[in-house]
Amino acid sequence: YARVPAQVIKGTHAKNILCTRFSPATDCTLLASGGADGLVVISDVDTDETVHVFENVGPTLSLDFHPTHPHLLLQSGMDRSHRILDLRSQSVAQVFSDHTKYVVRARWHPNGQLFATASYDHDVCSYRVSDTNPDQYEHLYRVTFRTAVESILFVTMGEETVLLVAAREDNFLYAISLKTWERTSFNMNANGDDVISFSALDLAVSPDQRVLLVATDKCRIITFLLDPFVQVR
């Protein structure tokens, strides 16, 4: 386990750093960071240099690089909007305002043709490449939940890629089919009851898409196998 910082990049933000993301590009050493100061900073971790700063994008809660076009960076935040930032042109490529509260997560589909957002307005929105302009994305579908949505993640379950959703004060995880937009629920309580004793705050999947980690607000991480969906510990 890592115990000692290998590197510290200082002076990039004036306020709290709320999220970070490494570029997936091969041999790329770029790190994106979003802060409460309304900045998204692109840093080179090899040289400690600031490559670019996107200003006035609002306090940022989530960042995600496009899986096949890593010059595109998905950003969402407290200003109820989300954006596609273009590192190549150093500009904001698109702005979306389809939520009414914090947009806490924005995640690309593995093929880059879709992305989804999650908000405290209880909604998950999905977007696809526009039929008329391949460089633009358009709103596709909206799914509403009972409580504020905390996290989303595209994962492979069986032969299908689905969108997993975790909502506050809900003991279920939800898998949304990208074909029918129907949802399947999975109880996170090991004994199968409906007692709500925690909220799932974040989701992460292993590189082989077999194991899901669920971080909760009770100093607990729950581990699940995805196919079939079974709690491991």
Secondary structure, DSSP 8 states (H G I E B T S, - for coil): ---S-S----SS-SS-EEEEEE--STT--EEEEEETTS-EEEEETTTTEEEEEE-SS-SEEEEEE-SS-TTEEEEEETTS-EEEEETTTTEEEEEE---SS-EEEEEE-TTSSEEEEEETTSEEEEEEE-SS-TT-EEEEEEEE-SS-EEEEEEEEETTEEEEEEEETT-SEEEEEETTT--EEEEE-STT--------EEEEEE-TTS-EEEEEESSS-EEEEEETTEEE--
